[in-house]
Amino acid sequence: MNYGAIGWVIGHEITHGFDDQGRQFDADGNLYDWWQATTREAYLQRAQCIIWQYGNYTVPEVNNLKLNGINTQGENIADNGGIKEA
């Protein structure tokens, strides 16, 4: 269980390098759009799926608060990547 948990955390943090914010930086940390157009378009289509999925979650314990899939997409992408990598 410990290996799975630490694997998820490490995978989560690595995936941040490819989420909605991290993907915009090159290997040297410079803000630079280094992805090919076809790669970027495929990424945006898949990211939209994550946005829709998480945007449809509500939290009943907080007056049925609806999550904002756009605002949380970086963490949602990293969570999904972390669990897949673990």
PAVOVEX-535057 format. One record per residue: residue number from 1; chain; x, y, z of N, C-alpha, C, O, CB in turn. Coordinates in steps of 0.05 Angstrom, whole numbers, plus 5000, padded with zeros to 4 digits. Glycine has a CB too. Example, Ala and Ser with C-alpha at 12.3 -4.5 7.8 and 13.67 -1.06 7.14 Angstrom:
// residues 2
lotor nr:1 | kette:A | neast:5264 | nnorth:4886 | nup:5156 | caeast:5246 | canorth:4910 | caup:5156 | ceast:5264 | cnorth:4934 | cup:5156 | oeast:5285 | onorth:4934 | oup:5169 | cbeast:5226 | cbnorth:4911 | cbup:5181
lotor nr:2 | kette:A | neast:5257 | nnorth:4955 | nup:5142 | caeast:5273 | canorth:4979 | caup:5143 | ceast:5258 | cnorth:5001 | cup:5157 | oeast:5268 | onorth:5023 | oup:5161 | cbeast:5282 | cbnorth:4988 | cbup:5114
END
This chain:
// residues 86
lotor nr:1 | kette:A | neast:5016 | nnorth:4977 | nup:5000 | caeast:5000 | canorth:5000 | caup:5000 | ceast:5018 | cnorth:5025 | cup:5000 | oeast:5011 | onorth:5045 | oup:4987 | cbeast:4981 | cbnorth:5000 | cbup:5024
lotor nr:2 | kette:A | neast:5039 | nnorth:5024 | nup:5015 | caeast:5057 | canorth:5047 | caup:5015 | ceast:5070 | cnorth:5052 | cup:4988 | oeast:5072 | onorth:5075 | oup:4979 | cbeast:5080 | cbnorth:5043 | cbup:5036
lotor nr:3 | kette:A | neast:5077 | nnorth:5031 | nup:4974 | caeast:5089 | canorth:5034 | caup:4947 | ceast:5069 | cnorth:5047 | cup:4928 | oeast:5075 | onorth:5064 | oup:4912 | cbeast:5099 | cbnorth:5007 | cbup:4936
lotor nr:4 | kette:A | neast:5044 | nnorth:5037 | nup:4930 | caeast:5023 | canorth:5049 | caup:4913 | ceast:5018 | cnorth:5078 | cup:4919 | oeast:5014 | onorth:5094 | oup:4901 | cbeast:4997 | cbnorth:5033 | cbup:4916
lotor nr:5 | kette:A | neast:5018 | nnorth:5085 | nup:4944 | caeast:5012 | canorth:5113 | caup:4952 | ceast:5035 | cnorth:5131 | cup:4943 | oeast:5030 | onorth:5152 | oup:4932 | cbeast:5009 | cbnorth:5114 | cbup:4983
lotor nr:6 | kette:A | neast:5060 | nnorth:5123 | nup:4948 | caeast:5082 | canorth:5140 | caup:4940 | ceast:5084 | cnorth:5141 | cup:4909 | oeast:5092 | onorth:5162 | oup:4898 | cbeast:5109 | cbnorth:5130 | cbup:4952
lotor nr:7 | kette:A | neast:5077 | nnorth:5119 | nup:4896 | caeast:5077 | canorth:5119 | caup:4867 | ceast:5057 | cnorth:5138 | cup:4856 | oeast:5062 | onorth:5152 | oup:4836 | cbeast:5071 | cbnorth:5091 | cbup:4856
lotor nr:8 | kette:A | neast:5034 | nnorth:5140 | nup:4869 | caeast:5013 | canorth:5159 | caup:4860 | ceast:5023 | cnorth:5188 | cup:4864 | oeast:5019 | onorth:5204 | oup:4847 | cbeast:4987 | cbnorth:5154 | cbup:4876
lotor nr:9 | kette:A | neast:5035 | nnorth:5193 | nup:4887 | caeast:5044 | canorth:5221 | caup:4892 | ceast:5066 | cnorth:5229 | cup:4872 | oeast:5065 | onorth:5251 | oup:4861 | cbeast:5055 | cbnorth:5223 | cbup:4921
lotor nr:10 | kette:A | neast:5085 | nnorth:5211 | nup:4867 | caeast:5106 | canorth:5217 | caup:4848 | ceast:5094 | cnorth:5221 | cup:4820 | oeast:5101 | onorth:5240 | oup:4806 | cbeast:5128 | cbnorth:5195 | cbup:4848
lotor nr:11 | kette:A | neast:5076 | nnorth:5202 | nup:4812 | caeast:5063 | canorth:5205 | caup:4786 | ceast:5047 | cnorth:5230 | cup:4784 | oeast:5047 | onorth:5243 | oup:4762 | cbeast:5046 | cbnorth:5181 | cbup:4781
lotor nr:12 | kette:A | neast:5033 | nnorth:5238 | nup:4805 | caeast:5018 | canorth:5262 | caup:4805 | ceast:5036 | cnorth:5286 | cup:4800 | oeast:5029 | onorth:5303 | oup:4783 | cbeast:5003 | cbnorth:5265 | cbup:4832
lotor nr:13 | kette:A | neast:5058 | nnorth:5288 | nup:4814 | caeast:5076 | canorth:5311 | caup:4811 | ceast:5089 | cnorth:5311 | cup:4783 | oeast:5092 | onorth:5333 | oup:4771 | cbeast:5097 | cbnorth:5310 | cbup:4832
lotor nr:14 | kette:A | neast:5097 | nnorth:5288 | nup:4773 | caeast:5108 | canorth:5287 | caup:4746 | ceast:5088 | cnorth:5296 | cup:4725 | oeast:5095 | onorth:5310 | oup:4706 | cbeast:5118 | cbnorth:5258 | cbup:4739
lotor nr:15 | kette:A | neast:5063 | nnorth:5288 | nup:4728 | caeast:5042 | canorth:5295 | caup:4709 | ceast:5037 | cnorth:5325 | cup:4709 | oeast:5028 | onorth:5335 | oup:4688 | cbeast:5017 | cbnorth:5280 | cbup:4716
lotor nr:16 | kette:A | neast:5043 | nnorth:5339 | nup:4730 | caeast:5039 | canorth:5368 | caup:4730 | ceast:5056 | cnorth:5381 | cup:4708 | oeast:5050 | onorth:5403 | oup:4698 | cbeast:5047 | cbnorth:5380 | cbup:4757
lotor nr:17 | kette:A | neast:5077 | nnorth:5368 | nup:4700 | caeast:5094 | canorth:5378 | caup:4678 | ceast:5079 | cnorth:5378 | cup:4651 | oeast:5089 | onorth:5390 | oup:4632 | cbeast:5119 | cbnorth:5363 | cbup:4676
lotor nr:18 | kette:A | neast:5056 | nnorth:5364 | nup:4650 | caeast:5041 | canorth:5362 | caup:4625 | ceast:5012 | cnorth:5370 | cup:4628 | oeast:4996 | onorth:5364 | oup:4611 | cbeast:5043 | cbnorth:5333 | cbup:4615
lotor nr:19 | kette:A | neast:5006 | nnorth:5383 | nup:4650 | caeast:4978 | canorth:5392 | caup:4654 | ceast:4973 | cnorth:5419 | cup:4640 | oeast:4990 | onorth:5427 | oup:4624 | cbeast:4971 | cbnorth:5395 | cbup:4684
lotor nr:20 | kette:A | neast:4951 | nnorth:5431 | nup:4645 | caeast:4943 | canorth:5456 | caup:4630 | ceast:4964 | cnorth:5478 | cup:4634 | oeast:4966 | onorth:5496 | oup:4616 | cbeast:4916 | cbnorth:5465 | cbup:4639
lotor nr:21 | kette:A | neast:4979 | nnorth:5478 | nup:4655 | caeast:4999 | canorth:5499 | caup:4660 | ceast:5027 | cnorth:5489 | cup:4653 | oeast:5042 | onorth:5503 | oup:4638 | cbeast:4998 | cbnorth:5509 | cbup:4689
lotor nr:22 | kette:A | neast:5034 | nnorth:5466 | nup:4663 | caeast:5061 | canorth:5456 | caup:4659 | ceast:5069 | cnorth:5451 | cup:4630 | oeast:5092 | onorth:5453 | oup:4623 | cbeast:5064 | cbnorth:5431 | cbup:4674
lotor nr:23 | kette:A | neast:5050 | nnorth:5444 | nup:4614 | caeast:5055 | canorth:5439 | caup:4586 | ceast:5065 | cnorth:5463 | cup:4570 | oeast:5075 | onorth:5461 | oup:4548 | cbeast:5031 | cbnorth:5427 | cbup:4572
lotor nr:24 | kette:A | neast:5061 | nnorth:5487 | nup:4582 | caeast:5068 | canorth:5511 | caup:4568 | ceast:5098 | cnorth:5519 | cup:4572 | oeast:5106 | onorth:5540 | oup:4561 | cbeast:5051 | cbnorth:5534 | cbup:4578
lotor nr:25 | kette:A | neast:5113 | nnorth:5504 | nup:4587 | caeast:5141 | canorth:5510 | caup:4592 | ceast:5159 | cnorth:5490 | cup:4579 | oeast:5153 | onorth:5466 | oup:4578 | cbeast:5146 | cbnorth:5511 | cbup:4622
lotor nr:26 | kette:A | neast:5182 | nnorth:5499 | nup:4569 | caeast:5202 | canorth:5481 | caup:4557 | ceast:5220 | cnorth:5468 | cup:4578 | oeast:5216 | onorth:5473 | oup:4602 | cbeast:5219 | cbnorth:5496 | cbup:4536
lotor nr:27 | kette:A | neast:5239 | nnorth:5453 | nup:4570 | caeast:5257 | canorth:5438 | caup:4588 | ceast:5273 | cnorth:5457 | cup:4606 | oeast:5283 | onorth:5449 | oup:4627 | cbeast:5275 | cbnorth:5420 | cbup:4572
lotor nr:28 | kette:A | neast:5277 | nnorth:5482 | nup:4597 | caeast:5292 | canorth:5501 | caup:4613 | ceast:5275 | cnorth:5518 | cup:4631 | oeast:5285 | onorth:5537 | oup:4644 | cbeast:5309 | cbnorth:5518 | cbup:4595
lotor nr:29 | kette:A | neast:5249 | nnorth:5513 | nup:4631 | caeast:5231 | canorth:5529 | caup:4648 | ceast:5221 | cnorth:5554 | cup:4635 | oeast:5209 | onorth:5571 | oup:4648 | cbeast:5244 | cbnorth:5535 | cbup:4673
lotor nr:30 | kette:A | neast:5227 | nnorth:5558 | nup:4609 | caeast:5218 | canorth:5582 | caup:4595 | ceast:5189 | cnorth:5578 | cup:4585 | oeast:5182 | onorth:5557 | oup:4575 | cbeast:5237 | cbnorth:5589 | cbup:4572
lotor nr:31 | kette:A | neast:5173 | nnorth:5599 | nup:4587 | caeast:5146 | canorth:5598 | caup:4576 | ceast:5148 | cnorth:5598 | cup:4546 | oeast:5156 | onorth:5617 | oup:4533 | cbeast:5129 | cbnorth:5623 | cbup:4586
lotor nr:32 | kette:A | neast:5141 | nnorth:5575 | nup:4535 | caeast:5145 | canorth:5570 | caup:4506 | ceast:5126 | cnorth:5548 | cup:4496 | oeast:5125 | onorth:5527 | oup:4509 | cbeast:5175 | cbnorth:5563 | cbup:4499
lotor nr:33 | kette:A | neast:5112 | nnorth:5553 | nup:4475 | caeast:5093 | canorth:5534 | caup:4464 | ceast:5109 | cnorth:5514 | cup:4447 | oeast:5112 | onorth:5519 | oup:4423 | cbeast:5070 | cbnorth:5548 | cbup:4448
lotor nr:34 | kette:A | neast:5119 | nnorth:5493 | nup:4458 | caeast:5137 | canorth:5475 | caup:4445 | ceast:5123 | cnorth:5450 | cup:4432 | oeast:5136 | onorth:5434 | oup:4419 | cbeast:5158 | cbnorth:5465 | cbup:4464
lotor nr:35 | kette:A | neast:5097 | nnorth:5448 | nup:4437 | caeast:5083 | canorth:5425 | caup:4426 | ceast:5075 | cnorth:5430 | cup:4397 | oeast:5069 | onorth:5453 | oup:4389 | cbeast:5057 | cbnorth:5419 | cbup:4443
lotor nr:36 | kette:A | neast:5074 | nnorth:5408 | nup:4381 | caeast:5065 | canorth:5411 | caup:4353 | ceast:5035 | cnorth:5416 | cup:4354 | oeast:5021 | onorth:5408 | oup:4373 | cbeast:5071 | cbnorth:5385 | cbup:4337
lotor nr:37 | kette:A | neast:5024 | nnorth:5428 | nup:4333 | caeast:4996 | canorth:5435 | caup:4332 | ceast:4978 | cnorth:5411 | cup:4335 | oeast:4958 | onorth:5413 | oup:4349 | cbeast:4990 | cbnorth:5450 | cbup:4306
lotor nr:38 | kette:A | neast:4984 | nnorth:5389 | nup:4322 | caeast:4967 | canorth:5365 | caup:4324 | ceast:4968 | cnorth:5354 | cup:4353 | oeast:4947 | onorth:5344 | oup:4363 | cbeast:4977 | cbnorth:5344 | cbup:4304
lotor nr:39 | kette:A | neast:4991 | nnorth:5355 | nup:4366 | caeast:4993 | canorth:5345 | caup:4393 | ceast:4976 | cnorth:5363 | cup:4412 | oeast:4962 | onorth:5353 | oup:4429 | cbeast:5022 | cbnorth:5345 | cbup:4403
lotor nr:40 | kette:A | neast:4979 | nnorth:5389 | nup:4408 | caeast:4964 | canorth:5408 | caup:4424 | ceast:4934 | cnorth:5404 | cup:4422 | oeast:4919 | onorth:5404 | oup:4441 | cbeast:4971 | cbnorth:5437 | cbup:4417
lotor nr:41 | kette:A | neast:4924 | nnorth:5401 | nup:4397 | caeast:4896 | canorth:5397 | caup:4392 | ceast:4886 | cnorth:5371 | cup:4405 | oeast:4864 | onorth:5371 | oup:4417 | cbeast:4890 | cbnorth:5397 | cbup:4362
lotor nr:42 | kette:A | neast:4901 | nnorth:5349 | nup:4403 | caeast:4893 | canorth:5324 | caup:4415 | ceast:4892 | cnorth:5327 | cup:4445 | oeast:4874 | onorth:5316 | oup:4458 | cbeast:4912 | cbnorth:5301 | cbup:4407
lotor nr:43 | kette:A | neast:4912 | nnorth:5341 | nup:4456 | caeast:4913 | canorth:5346 | caup:4485 | ceast:4888 | cnorth:5361 | cup:4494 | oeast:4875 | onorth:5354 | oup:4514 | cbeast:4938 | cbnorth:5361 | cbup:4493
lotor nr:44 | kette:A | neast:4881 | nnorth:5383 | nup:4480 | caeast:4859 | canorth:5400 | caup:4488 | ceast:4832 | cnorth:5384 | cup:4486 | oeast:4815 | onorth:5389 | oup:4503 | cbeast:4858 | cbnorth:5424 | cbup:4470
lotor nr:45 | kette:A | neast:4830 | nnorth:5366 | nup:4467 | caeast:4805 | canorth:5350 | caup:4466 | ceast:4803 | cnorth:5332 | cup:4490 | oeast:4782 | onorth:5329 | oup:4501 | cbeast:4805 | cbnorth:5333 | cbup:4440
lotor nr:46 | kette:A | neast:4826 | nnorth:5319 | nup:4498 | caeast:4825 | canorth:5302 | caup:4521 | ceast:4822 | cnorth:5317 | cup:4547 | oeast:4808 | onorth:5308 | oup:4565 | cbeast:4851 | cbnorth:5285 | cbup:4522
lotor nr:47 | kette:A | neast:4834 | nnorth:5341 | nup:4548 | caeast:4831 | canorth:5357 | caup:4572 | ceast:4802 | cnorth:5366 | cup:4575 | oeast:4792 | onorth:5368 | oup:4598 | cbeast:4849 | cbnorth:5382 | cbup:4571
lotor nr:48 | kette:A | neast:4788 | nnorth:5371 | nup:4553 | caeast:4760 | canorth:5379 | caup:4554 | ceast:4743 | cnorth:5357 | cup:4567 | oeast:4724 | onorth:5363 | oup:4581 | cbeast:4749 | cbnorth:5385 | cbup:4526
lotor nr:49 | kette:A | neast:4750 | nnorth:5332 | nup:4562 | caeast:4736 | canorth:5309 | caup:4574 | ceast:4739 | cnorth:5310 | cup:4604 | oeast:4719 | onorth:5306 | oup:4619 | cbeast:4747 | cbnorth:5283 | cbup:4563
lotor nr:50 | kette:A | neast:4763 | nnorth:5316 | nup:4614 | caeast:4768 | canorth:5318 | caup:4643 | ceast:4752 | cnorth:5342 | cup:4654 | oeast:4740 | onorth:5340 | oup:4676 | cbeast:4798 | cbnorth:5322 | cbup:4649
lotor nr:51 | kette:A | neast:4751 | nnorth:5364 | nup:4639 | caeast:4737 | canorth:5388 | caup:4648 | ceast:4707 | cnorth:5381 | cup:4651 | oeast:4695 | onorth:5388 | oup:4671 | cbeast:4740 | cbnorth:5411 | cbup:4628
lotor nr:52 | kette:A | neast:4695 | nnorth:5368 | nup:4632 | caeast:4667 | canorth:5361 | caup:4633 | ceast:4662 | cnorth:5341 | cup:4655 | oeast:4642 | onorth:5344 | oup:4670 | cbeast:4658 | cbnorth:5349 | cbup:4606
lotor nr:53 | kette:A | neast:4679 | nnorth:5321 | nup:4658 | caeast:4675 | canorth:5301 | caup:4679 | ceast:4674 | cnorth:5314 | cup:4707 | oeast:4655 | onorth:5310 | oup:4722 | cbeast:4697 | cbnorth:5279 | cbup:4677
lotor nr:54 | kette:A | neast:4695 | nnorth:5329 | nup:4713 | caeast:4697 | canorth:5340 | caup:4740 | ceast:4677 | cnorth:5364 | cup:4743 | oeast:4669 | onorth:5369 | oup:4766 | cbeast:4725 | cbnorth:5350 | cbup:4745
lotor nr:55 | kette:A | neast:4670 | nnorth:5377 | nup:4722 | caeast:4651 | canorth:5398 | caup:4724 | ceast:4623 | cnorth:5388 | cup:4730 | oeast:4605 | onorth:5405 | oup:4736 | cbeast:4650 | cbnorth:5414 | cbup:4698
lotor nr:56 | kette:A | neast:4618 | nnorth:5363 | nup:4728 | caeast:4592 | canorth:5351 | caup:4734 | ceast:4591 | cnorth:5339 | cup:4762 | oeast:4570 | onorth:5327 | oup:4770 | cbeast:4585 | cbnorth:5330 | cbup:4714
lotor nr:57 | kette:A | neast:4612 | nnorth:5342 | nup:4778 | caeast:4612 | canorth:5332 | caup:4805 | ceast:4600 | cnorth:5354 | cup:4824 | oeast:4606 | onorth:5377 | oup:4821 | cbeast:4640 | cbnorth:5324 | cbup:4814
lotor nr:58 | kette:A | neast:4584 | nnorth:5345 | nup:4843 | caeast:4574 | canorth:5363 | caup:4863 | ceast:4582 | cnorth:5352 | cup:4891 | oeast:4586 | onorth:5328 | oup:4894 | cbeast:4543 | cbnorth:5367 | cbup:4861
lotor nr:59 | kette:A | neast:4583 | nnorth:5370 | nup:4910 | caeast:4590 | canorth:5362 | caup:4937 | ceast:4565 | cnorth:5367 | cup:4954 | oeast:4559 | onorth:5390 | oup:4962 | cbeast:4614 | cbnorth:5379 | cbup:4948
lotor nr:60 | kette:A | neast:4550 | nnorth:5346 | nup:4960 | caeast:4525 | canorth:5349 | caup:4975 | ceast:4529 | cnorth:5361 | cup:5003 | oeast:4512 | onorth:5376 | oup:5013 | cbeast:4511 | cbnorth:5323 | cbup:4978
lotor nr:61 | kette:A | neast:4552 | nnorth:5355 | nup:5015 | caeast:4558 | canorth:5365 | caup:5042 | ceast:4562 | cnorth:5395 | cup:5043 | oeast:4562 | onorth:5407 | oup:5065 | cbeast:4582 | cbnorth:5351 | cbup:5053
lotor nr:62 | kette:A | neast:4566 | nnorth:5408 | nup:5020 | caeast:4570 | canorth:5437 | caup:5019 | ceast:4548 | cnorth:5449 | cup:5002 | oeast:4554 | onorth:5462 | oup:4981 | cbeast:4599 | cbnorth:5443 | cbup:5008
lotor nr:63 | kette:A | neast:4524 | nnorth:5446 | nup:5010 | caeast:4501 | canorth:5458 | caup:4996 | ceast:4501 | cnorth:5451 | cup:4966 | oeast:4495 | onorth:5469 | oup:4950 | cbeast:4500 | cbnorth:5488 | cbup:5000
lotor nr:64 | kette:A | neast:4508 | nnorth:5426 | nup:4960 | caeast:4508 | canorth:5417 | caup:4932 | ceast:4526 | cnorth:5435 | cup:4914 | oeast:4520 | onorth:5441 | oup:4891 | cbeast:4480 | cbnorth:5417 | cbup:4920
lotor nr:65 | kette:A | neast:4549 | nnorth:5442 | nup:4925 | caeast:4568 | canorth:5458 | caup:4910 | ceast:4578 | cnorth:5443 | cup:4886 | oeast:4586 | onorth:5420 | oup:4888 | cbeast:4593 | cbnorth:5466 | cbup:4928
lotor nr:66 | kette:A | neast:4577 | nnorth:5456 | nup:4863 | caeast:4586 | canorth:5443 | caup:4838 | ceast:4615 | cnorth:5450 | cup:4833 | oeast:4622 | onorth:5474 | oup:4834 | cbeast:4568 | cbnorth:5452 | cbup:4814
lotor nr:67 | kette:A | neast:4631 | nnorth:5430 | nup:4827 | caeast:4659 | canorth:5436 | caup:4822 | ceast:4662 | cnorth:5450 | cup:4795 | oeast:4646 | onorth:5447 | oup:4777 | cbeast:4675 | cbnorth:5409 | cbup:4821
lotor nr:68 | kette:A | neast:4683 | nnorth:5466 | nup:4793 | caeast:4689 | canorth:5480 | caup:4768 | ceast:4712 | cnorth:5465 | cup:4754 | oeast:4735 | onorth:5467 | oup:4762 | cbeast:4698 | cbnorth:5511 | cbup:4774
lotor nr:69 | kette:A | neast:4704 | nnorth:5450 | nup:4734 | caeast:4723 | canorth:5433 | caup:4720 | ceast:4746 | cnorth:5448 | cup:4706 | oeast:4768 | onorth:5437 | oup:4702 | cbeast:4709 | cbnorth:5417 | cbup:4699
lotor nr:70 | kette:A | neast:4741 | nnorth:5473 | nup:4699 | caeast:4762 | canorth:5490 | caup:4686 | ceast:4783 | cnorth:5498 | cup:4707 | oeast:4807 | onorth:5495 | oup:4702 | cbeast:4750 | cbnorth:5515 | cbup:4673
lotor nr:71 | kette:A | neast:4774 | nnorth:5507 | nup:4730 | caeast:4792 | canorth:5516 | caup:4750 | ceast:4809 | cnorth:5494 | cup:4763 | oeast:4831 | onorth:5498 | oup:4772 | cbeast:4777 | cbnorth:5531 | cbup:4772
lotor nr:72 | kette:A | neast:4797 | nnorth:5470 | nup:4763 | caeast:4811 | canorth:5447 | caup:4776 | ceast:4825 | cnorth:5428 | cup:4757 | oeast:4835 | onorth:5407 | oup:4766 | cbeast:4791 | cbnorth:5432 | cbup:4793
lotor nr:73 | kette:A | neast:4825 | nnorth:5435 | nup:4731 | caeast:4835 | canorth:5415 | caup:4712 | ceast:4864 | cnorth:5407 | cup:4716 | oeast:4871 | onorth:5384 | oup:4712 | cbeast:4833 | cbnorth:5427 | cbup:4684
lotor nr:74 | kette:A | neast:4881 | nnorth:5425 | nup:4725 | caeast:4910 | canorth:5418 | caup:4730 | ceast:4912 | cnorth:5396 | cup:4751 | oeast:4927 | onorth:5376 | oup:4747 | cbeast:4925 | cbnorth:5442 | cbup:4739
lotor nr:75 | kette:A | neast:4898 | nnorth:5399 | nup:4773 | caeast:4899 | canorth:5378 | caup:4794 | ceast:4885 | cnorth:5353 | cup:4785 | oeast:4894 | onorth:5331 | oup:4792 | cbeast:4886 | cbnorth:5389 | cbup:4820
lotor nr:76 | kette:A | neast:4863 | nnorth:5356 | nup:4770 | caeast:4848 | canorth:5332 | caup:4761 | ceast:4865 | cnorth:5316 | cup:4741 | oeast:4865 | onorth:5291 | oup:4742 | cbeast:4822 | cbnorth:5340 | cbup:4748
lotor nr:77 | kette:A | neast:4879 | nnorth:5329 | nup:4723 | caeast:4896 | canorth:5316 | caup:4704 | ceast:4919 | cnorth:5302 | cup:4719 | oeast:4926 | onorth:5279 | oup:4713 | cbeast:4908 | cbnorth:5336 | cbup:4683
lotor nr:78 | kette:A | neast:4931 | nnorth:5316 | nup:4738 | caeast:4953 | canorth:5304 | caup:4754 | ceast:4943 | cnorth:5280 | cup:4770 | oeast:4957 | onorth:5260 | oup:4772 | cbeast:4965 | cbnorth:5325 | cbup:4772
lotor nr:79 | kette:A | neast:4919 | nnorth:5282 | nup:4782 | caeast:4909 | canorth:5260 | caup:4797 | ceast:4905 | cnorth:5235 | cup:4779 | oeast:4912 | onorth:5213 | oup:4787 | cbeast:4882 | cbnorth:5267 | cbup:4810
lotor nr:80 | kette:A | neast:4893 | nnorth:5239 | nup:4756 | caeast:4889 | canorth:5217 | caup:4737 | ceast:4915 | cnorth:5205 | cup:4728 | oeast:4918 | onorth:5181 | oup:4726 | cbeast:4872 | cbnorth:5226 | cbup:4714
lotor nr:81 | kette:A | neast:4934 | nnorth:5222 | nup:4721 | caeast:4961 | canorth:5213 | caup:4713 | ceast:4975 | cnorth:5198 | cup:4735 | oeast:4987 | onorth:5177 | oup:4730 | cbeast:4978 | cbnorth:5236 | cbup:4704
lotor nr:82 | kette:A | neast:4973 | nnorth:5208 | nup:4759 | caeast:4986 | canorth:5195 | caup:4782 | ceast:4975 | cnorth:5167 | cup:4787 | oeast:4991 | onorth:5148 | oup:4792 | cbeast:4983 | cbnorth:5211 | cbup:4807
lotor nr:83 | kette:A | neast:4949 | nnorth:5163 | nup:4786 | caeast:4938 | canorth:5137 | caup:4791 | ceast:4945 | cnorth:5118 | cup:4768 | oeast:4949 | onorth:5094 | oup:4774 | cbeast:4908 | cbnorth:5139 | cbup:4794
lotor nr:84 | kette:A | neast:4945 | nnorth:5127 | nup:4744 | caeast:4953 | canorth:5110 | caup:4721 | ceast:4982 | cnorth:5102 | cup:4724 | oeast:4989 | onorth:5079 | oup:4718 | cbeast:4948 | cbnorth:5124 | cbup:4695
lotor nr:85 | kette:A | neast:4999 | nnorth:5120 | nup:4732 | caeast:5028 | canorth:5114 | caup:4734 | ceast:5034 | cnorth:5096 | cup:4757 | oeast:5052 | onorth:5080 | oup:4756 | cbeast:5043 | cbnorth:5139 | cbup:4736
lotor nr:86 | kette:A | neast:5018 | nnorth:5099 | nup:4779 | caeast:5023 | canorth:5082 | caup:4803 | ceast:5016 | cnorth:5053 | cup:4796 | oeast:5018 | onorth:5036 | oup:4813 | cbeast:5006 | cbnorth:5092 | cbup:4827
END
